[in-house]
């Protein structure tokens, strides 16, 4: 399998770190998994019930599949098992040929050197029983590494640092030469990255549009509130002026009546 993008050279056992999700790639030369017995049944169901489409087809086919007797399911199960055997054979050939690893990792790309801890594990692993579980090997190796004095860790770490310098130069040349870009284009990483970038841009634009609309709604509400406030104040002023005028007129009329 392809090595991790980074390796720790800590004096303690490396802790798990969250890795960026790699683009999902599918090798066109990789064997395709066969359709399951249920999917084979759905294909037959679609032929006998062409009028039923989409989700209804899946729902009704699923309901009918549950009611089938073992004898009725047998042909579909046998067909699947036959194709499954062929798939496993092709898959083994695909993996053993090296095509799987070659597709996932450019064979021309410099390999990241092993960390001090991993080099220690190469020496430590033979001291454990051969049938030890991977989890147990990792656990015991981590504990042994933590207890190891610094002077004994130093040779492992120094060897890593020495090879890391060579790796940094080699990986820089690899990228500058265009080999990485060529490989990414060949296996489809470039296309996947472009698609992901486009999707991200669309999501960003959609979010910005939603934010702009929300902001416009807030501004519109503020403007309407301001207009209403201004209208209310104007009406209040008019009402006050009218009341004042009415009071003055009433006073004048009263004075005139006395005269």
LUMVEXFI-506161 format. One record per residue: x negated, y, z of N, C-alpha, C in turn. Coordinates in nm, 2 decimals, padded with zeros to 4 digits, always signed. Each point is the difference from the previous one (the first is absolute). Layout:
N
n.px, n.py, n.pz, ca.px, ca.py, ca.pz, c.px, c.py, c.pz
X, Y, Z, X, Y, Z, X, Y, Z
...
END
This chain:
259
n.px, n.py, n.pz, ca.px, ca.py, ca.pz, c.px, c.py, c.pz
-00.08, -00.12, +00.00, +00.08, +00.12, +00.00, -00.09, +00.12, +00.00
+00.06, +00.12, -00.04, -00.08, +00.12, -00.01, -00.03, +00.05, +00.14
-00.12, +00.05, +00.02, -00.04, +00.05, +00.13, +00.08, +00.12, +00.04
+00.01, +00.03, +00.13, +00.07, +00.12, +00.04, -00.07, +00.12, -00.04
+00.08, +00.12, -00.02, -00.06, +00.12, -00.04, -00.11, +00.05, +00.09
+00.02, -00.02, +00.13, -00.10, +00.05, +00.10, -00.03, -00.11, +00.10
-00.12, +00.01, +00.06, -00.03, -00.10, +00.10, -00.06, +00.08, +00.12
+00.03, -00.04, +00.12, -00.05, +00.07, +00.12, -00.13, -00.06, +00.04
-00.09, +00.09, +00.05, -00.12, -00.05, +00.05, -00.02, +00.04, +00.15
+00.12, -00.01, +00.07, +00.00, +00.04, +00.14, -00.07, -00.11, +00.08
-00.04, +00.05, +00.12, -00.07, -00.10, +00.09, +00.10, -00.09, +00.07
+00.12, +00.02, -00.02, +00.11, -00.08, +00.05, +00.06, -00.07, -00.12
+00.08, -00.11, +00.03, +00.07, -00.07, -00.10, +00.09, +00.10, -00.08
+00.01, -00.01, -00.13, +00.08, +00.10, -00.08, +00.15, -00.02, +00.03
+00.06, +00.12, +00.02, +00.14, +00.00, +00.03, +00.08, +00.01, -00.13
+00.12, -00.05, +00.00, +00.09, +00.01, -00.12, +00.03, +00.14, -00.03
-00.02, +00.04, -00.13, +00.04, +00.14, -00.04, +00.10, -00.01, -00.11
+00.09, +00.10, +00.00, +00.10, +00.01, -00.10, -00.06, +00.03, -00.14
+00.03, -00.08, -00.10, -00.05, +00.02, -00.13, +00.10, +00.06, -00.09
-00.05, +00.08, -00.10, +00.09, +00.06, -00.09, +00.05, -00.12, -00.10
+00.13, +00.00, -00.02, +00.06, -00.10, -00.08, -00.06, +00.01, -00.15
-00.05, -00.11, -00.05, -00.06, +00.00, -00.13, +00.11, -00.01, -00.10
-00.02, +00.05, -00.12, +00.10, -00.01, -00.11, +00.03, -00.14, -00.03
+00.13, -00.03, -00.02, +00.04, -00.14, -00.03, -00.03, -00.03, -00.14
-00.08, -00.10, -00.03, -00.04, -00.04, -00.13, +00.04, -00.15, -00.03
+00.03, -00.02, -00.12, +00.04, -00.14, -00.04, -00.08, -00.04, -00.12
-00.09, -00.10, +00.01, -00.08, -00.05, -00.11, +00.09, -00.07, -00.10
+00.00, +00.05, -00.12, +00.09, -00.06, -00.11, -00.04, -00.14, -00.02
-00.12, -00.04, +00.03, -00.05, -00.14, -00.02, +00.03, -00.09, +00.11
+00.05, +00.05, +00.11, +00.03, -00.08, +00.12, +00.12, -00.08, -00.03
+00.01, -00.13, +00.05, +00.11, -00.09, -00.02, +00.13, +00.07, +00.07
+00.11, -00.01, -00.07, +00.12, +00.05, +00.06, +00.07, -00.10, +00.09
+00.05, +00.04, +00.11, +00.08, -00.09, +00.09, +00.12, -00.05, -00.07
+00.04, -00.12, +00.01, +00.12, -00.05, -00.06, +00.13, +00.05, +00.07
+00.11, +00.00, -00.07, +00.13, +00.04, +00.06, +00.04, -00.11, +00.10
+00.06, +00.04, +00.11, +00.04, -00.09, +00.10, +00.13, -00.07, -00.05
+00.03, -00.11, +00.07, +00.12, -00.08, -00.03, +00.12, +00.09, -00.01
+00.01, +00.10, +00.10, +00.12, +00.09, +00.00, +00.00, +00.09, -00.12
-00.12, +00.05, -00.04, +00.00, +00.09, -00.12, +00.03, -00.08, -00.12
-00.04, -00.13, -00.01, +00.04, -00.08, -00.11, +00.15, -00.02, -00.01
+00.06, -00.02, +00.12, +00.14, -00.01, +00.00, +00.07, +00.13, -00.04
-00.05, +00.11, +00.04, +00.06, +00.13, -00.04, -00.01, +00.02, -00.15
-00.10, -00.05, -00.07, -00.01, +00.01, -00.14, +00.11, -00.08, -00.07
+00.02, -00.12, +00.06, +00.11, -00.09, -00.06, +00.14, +00.07, +00.03
+00.01, +00.05, +00.12, +00.13, +00.07, +00.04, +00.03, +00.12, -00.09
-00.11, +00.07, -00.04, +00.02, +00.12, -00.09, +00.05, -00.05, -00.14
-00.04, -00.12, -00.04, +00.04, -00.05, -00.13, +00.14, -00.04, +00.00
+00.05, -00.06, +00.12, +00.13, -00.05, +00.01, +00.10, +00.11, +00.04
-00.05, +00.11, +00.06, +00.08, +00.11, +00.04, -00.05, +00.14, -00.05
-00.01, +00.01, -00.14, -00.06, +00.12, -00.05, +00.07, +00.13, +00.03
+00.13, +00.00, +00.04, +00.07, +00.12, +00.03, -00.04, +00.06, +00.14
-00.06, -00.09, +00.08, -00.04, +00.05, +00.13, -00.14, +00.06, -00.01
-00.01, +00.13, +00.05, -00.13, +00.07, -00.02, -00.05, +00.04, +00.13
-00.13, +00.04, +00.00, -00.07, +00.07, +00.11, +00.01, -00.07, +00.14
+00.04, +00.09, +00.09, +00.01, -00.05, +00.14, +00.11, -00.10, +00.02
+00.10, +00.01, -00.07, +00.11, -00.10, +00.01, -00.05, -00.14, -00.04
-00.08, +00.00, -00.10, -00.05, -00.13, -00.05, -00.09, -00.06, +00.12
-00.09, +00.08, +00.06, -00.08, -00.06, +00.10, +00.08, -00.04, +00.12
+00.10, +00.08, +00.04, +00.09, -00.04, +00.11, +00.08, -00.12, -00.02
+00.06, -00.01, -00.12, +00.08, -00.12, -00.03, -00.08, -00.12, -00.02
-00.12, +00.01, -00.07, -00.09, -00.11, -00.02, -00.05, -00.05, +00.13
-00.03, +00.09, +00.09, -00.05, -00.04, +00.14, +00.10, -00.07, +00.07
+00.13, +00.04, +00.00, +00.11, -00.07, +00.07, +00.02, -00.13, -00.06
-00.01, -00.02, -00.13, +00.02, -00.13, -00.07, -00.11, -00.09, +00.03
-00.13, +00.05, +00.01, -00.11, -00.08, +00.03, +00.01, -00.06, +00.13
+00.05, +00.07, +00.10, +00.02, -00.05, +00.13, +00.10, -00.12, +00.01
+00.09, +00.00, -00.10, +00.10, -00.11, +00.01, -00.04, -00.12, -00.08
-00.11, +00.01, -00.08, -00.05, -00.12, -00.08, -00.04, -00.11, +00.09
+00.03, -00.12, -00.05, -00.05, -00.12, +00.07, -00.15, -00.02, -00.03
-00.07, -00.08, +00.09, -00.14, -00.03, -00.03, -00.02, -00.06, -00.14
+00.10, -00.08, -00.04, -00.02, -00.07, -00.13, +00.01, +00.11, -00.11
+00.08, +00.10, +00.02, +00.02, +00.10, -00.11, -00.12, +00.10, +00.00
-00.06, +00.01, +00.12, -00.12, +00.09, +00.00, -00.13, -00.07, -00.05
+00.00, -00.13, +00.01, -00.12, -00.08, -00.03, -00.06, +00.04, -00.14
+00.07, +00.01, -00.11, -00.06, +00.03, -00.13, -00.08, +00.13, +00.01
+00.05, +00.10, +00.07, -00.07, +00.13, +00.01, -00.12, -00.01, +00.09
+00.01, -00.08, +00.11, -00.12, -00.02, +00.09, -00.11, -00.08, -00.07
+00.04, -00.10, -00.08, -00.10, -00.08, -00.08, -00.07, +00.09, -00.10
+00.08, +00.08, -00.07, -00.06, +00.09, -00.10, -00.10, +00.10, +00.06
+00.04, +00.05, +00.12, -00.09, +00.09, +00.07, -00.13, -00.07, +00.04
+00.01, -00.11, +00.06, -00.11, -00.08, +00.05, -00.10, -00.03, -00.11
+00.06, -00.03, -00.12, -00.09, -00.04, -00.11, -00.08, +00.13, -00.05
+00.07, +00.11, -00.01, -00.07, +00.13, -00.03, -00.09, +00.04, +00.10
+00.03, -00.02, +00.13, -00.08, +00.03, +00.11, -00.13, -00.07, +00.00
+00.00, -00.13, -00.04, -00.12, -00.08, -00.01, -00.09, +00.05, -00.11
+00.06, +00.04, -00.11, -00.07, +00.05, -00.11, -00.07, +00.14, +00.04
+00.08, +00.08, +00.07, -00.05, +00.13, +00.04, -00.12, -00.02, +00.10
+00.01, -00.09, +00.09, -00.11, -00.02, +00.10, -00.13, -00.04, -00.07
+00.02, -00.09, -00.11, -00.12, -00.04, -00.07, -00.06, +00.11, -00.08
+00.08, +00.08, -00.06, -00.05, +00.12, -00.08, -00.06, +00.10, +00.10
+00.06, +00.02, +00.12, -00.05, +00.09, +00.10, -00.14, -00.04, +00.05
-00.02, -00.13, +00.02, -00.13, -00.05, +00.05, -00.10, +00.02, -00.11
+00.03, -00.02, -00.12, -00.09, +00.02, -00.11, -00.04, +00.15, -00.02
+00.10, +00.08, +00.02, -00.01, +00.15, -00.01, -00.10, +00.05, +00.11
+00.02, -00.05, +00.13, -00.08, +00.04, +00.11, -00.14, -00.05, -00.02
-00.02, -00.13, -00.03, -00.13, -00.06, -00.01, -00.08, +00.05, -00.11
+00.07, +00.05, -00.10, -00.08, +00.06, -00.12, -00.06, +00.13, +00.03
+00.04, +00.06, +00.12, -00.06, +00.13, +00.04, +00.08, +00.12, -00.06
+00.10, -00.03, -00.08, +00.08, +00.11, -00.06, +00.07, +00.09, +00.10
+00.05, -00.07, +00.11, +00.08, +00.08, +00.10, -00.09, +00.10, +00.07
-00.12, -00.04, +00.04, -00.09, +00.09, +00.07, -00.06, +00.10, -00.10
-00.02, -00.03, -00.13, -00.05, +00.09, -00.10, +00.10, +00.11, -00.02
+00.13, -00.04, +00.00, +00.11, +00.10, -00.02, +00.01, +00.10, +00.12
-00.01, -00.06, +00.12, +00.02, +00.09, +00.12, -00.12, +00.08, +00.03
-00.12, -00.04, -00.05, -00.12, +00.07, +00.03, -00.10, +00.00, -00.12
-00.04, +00.12, -00.03, -00.09, +00.01, -00.12, -00.13, -00.07, +00.04
-00.04, -00.10, -00.08, -00.13, -00.08, +00.03, -00.12, +00.09, -00.01
+00.01, +00.12, -00.07, -00.11, +00.09, -00.01, -00.01, +00.10, +00.12
+00.10, +00.00, +00.08, +00.00, +00.09, +00.11, -00.10, -00.04, +00.11
-00.09, +00.08, +00.05, -00.09, -00.04, +00.11, +00.08, -00.04, +00.12
-00.05, -00.11, +00.07, +00.07, -00.05, +00.12, -00.04, +00.07, +00.13
+00.09, +00.04, +00.08, -00.03, +00.06, +00.13, -00.07, -00.09, +00.08
-00.12, +00.04, +00.06, -00.07, -00.10, +00.09, +00.07, -00.03, +00.12
-00.03, -00.12, +00.06, +00.07, -00.04, +00.12, -00.05, +00.09, +00.12
+00.10, +00.02, +00.09, -00.04, +00.08, +00.12, -00.08, -00.08, +00.09
-00.06, +00.07, +00.10, -00.08, -00.07, +00.10, +00.08, -00.11, +00.07
+00.13, +00.02, +00.03, +00.08, -00.10, +00.06, +00.02, -00.12, -00.08
+00.03, +00.02, -00.13, +00.02, -00.11, -00.09, -00.13, -00.08, -00.02
-00.11, +00.06, +00.00, -00.13, -00.07, -00.01, -00.02, -00.08, +00.12
+00.03, +00.05, +00.12, -00.01, -00.07, +00.12, +00.09, -00.13, +00.00
+00.12, +00.02, -00.06, +00.10, -00.11, -00.01, -00.06, -00.11, -00.09
-00.08, +00.03, -00.10, -00.06, -00.10, -00.08, -00.09, -00.10, +00.08
-00.06, +00.06, +00.10, -00.09, -00.07, +00.09, +00.08, -00.07, +00.11
+00.10, +00.06, +00.04, +00.08, -00.05, +00.12, +00.10, -00.11, -00.04
+00.05, +00.01, -00.12, +00.11, -00.10, -00.04, -00.05, -00.15, +00.01
-00.12, -00.03, -00.04, -00.05, -00.14, +00.00, +00.00, -00.06, +00.14
+00.00, +00.09, +00.11, -00.01, -00.05, +00.13, +00.14, -00.05, +00.05
+00.10, +00.02, -00.07, +00.14, -00.04, +00.03, +00.04, -00.13, -00.07
+00.09, -00.07, +00.05, +00.05, -00.12, -00.06, +00.05, +00.03, -00.14
-00.03, -00.09, -00.10, +00.04, +00.02, -00.14, +00.15, +00.02, -00.02
+00.08, -00.07, +00.09, +00.14, +00.01, -00.01, +00.07, +00.12, +00.07
-00.08, +00.09, +00.05, +00.05, +00.12, +00.07, +00.09, +00.08, -00.09
+00.11, +00.05, +00.05, +00.09, +00.09, -00.07, -00.07, +00.13, -00.03
+00.04, +00.06, -00.11, -00.06, +00.13, -00.04, +00.02, +00.11, +00.12
+00.13, +00.00, +00.05, +00.03, +00.09, +00.11, -00.09, -00.02, +00.12
-00.03, -00.13, +00.03, -00.09, -00.03, +00.12, -00.14, +00.04, -00.03
-00.05, -00.02, -00.12, -00.13, +00.04, -00.04, -00.02, +00.15, +00.01
+00.10, +00.07, -00.05, -00.01, +00.15, +00.01, +00.01, +00.05, +00.14
+00.08, -00.06, +00.08, +00.01, +00.04, +00.14, -00.13, -00.02, +00.08
-00.05, -00.12, -00.01, -00.12, -00.04, +00.07, -00.12, +00.08, -00.05
+00.00, +00.02, -00.14, -00.11, +00.08, -00.05, +00.00, +00.14, +00.04
+00.12, +00.06, +00.01, +00.01, +00.14, +00.05, -00.04, +00.01, +00.14
+00.03, -00.10, +00.08, -00.04, +00.01, +00.15, -00.15, -00.02, +00.01
-00.06, -00.08, -00.08, -00.14, -00.02, +00.00, -00.08, +00.12, -00.04
+00.06, +00.07, -00.10, -00.06, +00.12, -00.06, +00.00, +00.11, +00.11
+00.11, +00.01, +00.07, +00.01, +00.11, +00.10, -00.10, -00.02, +00.11
-00.03, -00.13, +00.04, -00.09, -00.03, +00.11, -00.15, +00.00, -00.05
-00.02, +00.01, -00.13, -00.14, -00.01, -00.05, -00.07, +00.13, +00.03
-00.12, -00.01, +00.06, -00.08, +00.12, +00.03, -00.03, +00.08, -00.13
-00.02, +00.13, +00.02, -00.02, +00.09, -00.11, -00.13, -00.04, -00.08
-00.10, -00.04, +00.07, -00.12, -00.04, -00.07, +00.02, -00.12, -00.09
+00.09, -00.09, +00.03, +00.03, -00.11, -00.08, +00.10, +00.03, -00.12
+00.08, +00.11, +00.02, +00.08, +00.04, -00.10, -00.07, +00.08, -00.11
-00.11, +00.06, +00.04, -00.07, +00.10, -00.08, -00.05, -00.07, -00.14
-00.05, -00.12, +00.00, -00.05, -00.06, -00.13, +00.12, -00.01, -00.10
+00.12, -00.04, +00.05, +00.11, -00.01, -00.08, +00.05, +00.14, -00.06
+00.00, +00.09, +00.09, +00.04, +00.14, -00.04, -00.10, +00.07, -00.09
-00.12, -00.02, +00.03, -00.11, +00.06, -00.09, +00.00, -00.06, -00.14
+00.03, -00.13, -00.01, +00.00, -00.06, -00.13, +00.12, +00.05, -00.08
+00.12, +00.02, +00.07, +00.11, +00.06, -00.06, -00.03, +00.14, -00.05
-00.06, +00.08, +00.08, -00.03, +00.14, -00.03, -00.09, +00.01, -00.12
-00.10, -00.09, -00.01, -00.09, +00.00, -00.11, +00.07, -00.03, -00.13
+00.09, -00.11, +00.00, +00.07, -00.03, -00.12, +00.11, +00.10, -00.03
+00.05, +00.07, +00.10, +00.10, +00.10, -00.03, -00.05, +00.11, -00.08
-00.13, +00.04, +00.03, -00.06, +00.11, -00.08, -00.01, -00.04, -00.15
-00.04, -00.13, -00.03, +00.00, -00.05, -00.13, +00.14, +00.00, -00.07
+00.10, -00.04, +00.09, +00.13, -00.01, -00.05, +00.06, +00.13, -00.04
-00.03, +00.10, +00.08, +00.05, +00.14, -00.02, -00.05, +00.05, -00.14
-00.13, -00.02, -00.03, -00.05, +00.04, -00.12, +00.06, -00.08, -00.12
+00.01, -00.13, +00.02, +00.06, -00.08, -00.11, +00.14, +00.03, -00.03
+00.08, +00.02, +00.10, +00.15, +00.03, -00.02, +00.01, +00.14, -00.06
-00.09, +00.09, +00.03, +00.01, +00.14, -00.06, -00.03, -00.01, -00.15
-00.10, -00.08, -00.04, -00.04, -00.03, -00.14, +00.11, -00.07, -00.07
+00.07, -00.09, +00.07, +00.11, -00.08, -00.06, +00.11, +00.09, -00.04
+00.03, +00.10, +00.09, +00.11, +00.09, -00.03, -00.03, +00.10, -00.10
-00.13, +00.05, +00.00, -00.04, +00.10, -00.09, -00.01, -00.05, -00.14
-00.03, -00.13, -00.01, -00.02, -00.07, -00.13, +00.13, -00.01, -00.08
+00.11, +00.01, +00.07, +00.13, -00.02, -00.06, +00.05, -00.14, +00.00
-00.08, -00.09, +00.06, +00.04, -00.15, +00.01, +00.12, -00.02, +00.08
+00.01, +00.08, +00.11, +00.12, -00.01, +00.09, +00.13, +00.04, -00.07
-00.01, +00.11, -00.07, +00.11, +00.05, -00.07, +00.05, -00.09, -00.11
-00.10, -00.06, -00.07, +00.02, -00.10, -00.11, +00.07, -00.12, +00.05
-00.04, -00.05, +00.12, +00.06, -00.12, +00.06, +00.14, +00.03, +00.04
+00.02, +00.12, +00.07, +00.13, +00.03, +00.05, +00.10, +00.02, -00.12
-00.05, +00.05, -00.11, +00.09, +00.01, -00.12, +00.03, -00.14, -00.05
-00.10, -00.09, +00.00, +00.02, -00.13, -00.06, +00.10, -00.09, +00.08
-00.01, +00.01, +00.13, +00.09, -00.09, +00.08, +00.13, +00.07, +00.04
+00.02, +00.13, -00.04, +00.12, +00.07, +00.02, +00.01, +00.09, +00.12
-00.11, +00.01, +00.07, +00.00, +00.09, +00.12, +00.03, +00.15, -00.04
-00.06, +00.04, -00.11, +00.01, +00.14, -00.04, +00.15, +00.03, -00.03
+00.07, -00.10, -00.07, +00.14, +00.02, -00.03, +00.08, +00.00, +00.13
-00.03, -00.09, +00.09, +00.07, +00.00, +00.13, -00.02, +00.13, +00.07
-00.12, +00.05, +00.01, -00.03, +00.12, +00.07, +00.08, +00.12, -00.06
+00.00, +00.00, -00.14, +00.07, +00.11, -00.07, +00.15, -00.01, +00.03
+00.05, -00.12, +00.01, +00.14, -00.02, +00.03, +00.03, +00.05, +00.14
-00.09, -00.04, +00.09, +00.02, +00.04, +00.14, -00.01, +00.15, +00.02
-00.09, +00.06, -00.07, -00.02, +00.14, +00.00, +00.13, +00.08, -00.05
+00.05, -00.06, -00.11, +00.12, +00.06, -00.06, +00.12, -00.02, +00.10
+00.01, -00.11, +00.06, +00.11, -00.02, +00.10, -00.02, +00.09, +00.11
-00.12, +00.02, +00.05, -00.03, +00.09, +00.11, +00.04, +00.14, -00.03
-00.04, +00.04, -00.13, +00.03, +00.14, -00.05, +00.15, +00.02, -00.01
+00.07, -00.10, -00.04, +00.15, +00.01, -00.01, +00.06, +00.01, +00.13
-00.05, -00.08, +00.10, +00.06, +00.00, +00.13, -00.03, +00.14, +00.07
-00.12, +00.05, -00.03, -00.04, +00.13, +00.05, +00.09, +00.11, -00.06
+00.02, -00.01, -00.13, +00.08, +00.10, -00.06, +00.15, -00.01, +00.05
+00.05, -00.12, +00.02, +00.13, -00.02, +00.05, +00.02, +00.06, +00.14
-00.11, -00.03, +00.08, +00.01, +00.06, +00.14, -00.01, +00.15, +00.00
-00.08, +00.05, -00.09, -00.01, +00.15, -00.01, +00.13, +00.06, -00.05
+00.06, -00.07, -00.10, +00.13, +00.05, -00.05, +00.11, +00.00, +00.11
+00.00, -00.11, +00.08, +00.09, -00.01, +00.11, -00.02, +00.10, +00.11
-00.13, +00.03, +00.03, -00.03, +00.10, +00.09, +00.04, +00.14, -00.05
-00.02, +00.02, -00.13, +00.04, +00.13, -00.06, +00.15, +00.02, +00.01
+00.07, -00.11, -00.03, +00.15, +00.01, +00.01, +00.04, +00.03, +00.14
-00.06, -00.07, +00.09, +00.04, +00.02, +00.14, -00.03, +00.14, +00.05
-00.12, +00.05, -00.05, -00.04, +00.14, +00.03, +00.10, +00.10, -00.06
+00.04, -00.03, -00.12, +00.10, +00.09, -00.07, +00.13, +00.00, +00.07
+00.04, -00.12, +00.05, +00.13, +00.00, +00.08, -00.01, +00.08, +00.12
-00.11, -00.01, +00.07, -00.02, +00.08, +00.12, +00.00, +00.15, -00.03
-00.08, +00.04, -00.10, +00.00, +00.14, -00.04, +00.13, +00.05, -00.04
+00.08, -00.08, -00.08, +00.13, +00.04, -00.04, +00.09, +00.02, +00.12
-00.01, -00.09, +00.10, +00.08, +00.01, +00.12, -00.04, +00.13, +00.08
-00.13, +00.03, +00.00, -00.04, +00.12, +00.07, +00.05, +00.12, -00.07
-00.01, +00.00, -00.14, +00.05, +00.11, -00.07, +00.15, +00.02, +00.02
+00.08, -00.11, +00.00, +00.14, +00.01, +00.02, +00.03, +00.05, +00.14
-00.08, -00.05, +00.10, +00.02, +00.05, +00.13, -00.03, +00.15, +00.01
-00.11, +00.04, -00.07, -00.03, +00.14, +00.01, +00.11, +00.09, -00.07
+00.05, -00.05, -00.11, +00.11, +00.07, -00.07, +00.12, +00.01, +00.09
+00.03, -00.11, +00.06, +00.12, +00.00, +00.09, -00.02, +00.10, +00.12
-00.12, +00.00, +00.05, -00.03, +00.09, +00.11, +00.01, +00.14, -00.04
-00.05, +00.03, -00.12, +00.00, +00.14, -00.06, +00.15, +00.04, -00.02
+00.08, -00.10, -00.06, +00.14, +00.03, -00.02, +00.07, +00.02, +00.13
-00.03, -00.08, +00.10, +00.07, +00.02, +00.13, -00.03, +00.13, +00.06
-00.13, +00.04, -00.01, -00.04, +00.13, +00.06, +00.06, +00.11, -00.08
+00.01, -00.01, -00.13, +00.06, +00.11, -00.08, +00.15, +00.01, +00.03
+00.07, -00.11, +00.02, +00.14, +00.00, +00.03, +00.02, +00.06, +00.14
-00.09, -00.04, +00.09, +00.00, +00.05, +00.14, -00.02, +00.16, +00.00
-00.09, +00.04, -00.09, -00.02, +00.15, -00.01, +00.12, +00.07, -00.06
+00.06, -00.07, -00.10, +00.11, +00.06, -00.06, +00.12, +00.01, +00.10
+00.02, -00.11, +00.07, +00.10, -00.01, +00.10, -00.02, +00.11, +00.11
-00.12, +00.02, +00.04, -00.04, +00.10, +00.10, +00.03, +00.14, -00.05
-00.04, +00.02, -00.12, +00.02, +00.13, -00.06, +00.15, +00.03, -00.02
+00.07, -00.10, -00.04, +00.15, +00.02, -00.01, +00.07, +00.03, +00.13
-00.05, -00.08, +00.10, +00.06, +00.02, +00.14, -00.03, +00.14, +00.05
-00.13, +00.04, -00.03, -00.04, +00.14, +00.04, +00.08, +00.11, -00.07
+00.03, -00.03, -00.13, +00.07, +00.10, -00.08, +00.15, +00.00, +00.04
+00.05, -00.12, +00.03, +00.14, -00.01, +00.05, +00.01, +00.07, +00.14
-00.10, -00.02, +00.08, +00.01, +00.07, +00.13, -00.01, +00.15, -00.01
-00.08, +00.05, -00.09, -00.01, +00.14, -00.03, +00.13, +00.06, -00.05
+00.05, -00.08, -00.09, +00.13, +00.05, -00.07, +00.11, +00.00, +00.11
+00.00, -00.10, +00.09, +00.11, -00.01, +00.10, -00.02, +00.12, +00.10
-00.13, +00.03, +00.03, -00.02, +00.11, +00.09, +00.04, +00.14, -00.07
-00.03, +00.01, -00.13, +00.04, +00.12, -00.07, +00.15, +00.01, +00.00
+00.06, -00.11, -00.03, +00.15, +00.01, -00.01, +00.06, +00.03, +00.14
-00.06, -00.05, +00.10, +00.05, +00.03, +00.14, -00.02, +00.15, +00.03
-00.11, +00.06, -00.04, -00.03, +00.14, +00.03, +00.10, +00.09, -00.08
+00.02, -00.04, -00.13, +00.09, +00.07, -00.08, +00.14, +00.00, +00.05
+00.04, -00.12, +00.06, +00.14, -00.01, +00.05, +00.01, +00.09, +00.13
-00.10, +00.02, +00.08, +00.01, +00.09, +00.12, +00.01, +00.14, -00.04
-00.07, +00.04, -00.11, +00.00, +00.13, -00.05, +00.14, +00.04, -00.06
END
